[in-house]
Amino acid sequence: MAEQTSAFQRAIDAVGALSPQDQEALLTLLQKRLTEQRRHELSQSIAEVRDEFVQGNVKFGSVDDFMAGLED
């Protein structure tokens, strides 16, 4: 863990050495990458749910049905 913290600290130091404009550009780039990563994860999740639906492993019902199922 100390090595990871050290790498993280080096990254912070490196960013701190950049000009404000470069820091803003890096922030924009990181935000776009994170958005794309979340989009990819969501897409995978949707594909998994679709597969479950096709296999007939998805049940439909009301909230009351769901709560009753939890009690069983």
Protein Blocks (a to p, Z undefined) as FASTA:
>chain_A
ZZmmmmmmmmmmmmmmpcfklmmmmmmmmmmmmmmmmmmmmmmmmmmmmmmmmnopaccd
dfklmmmmmmZZ
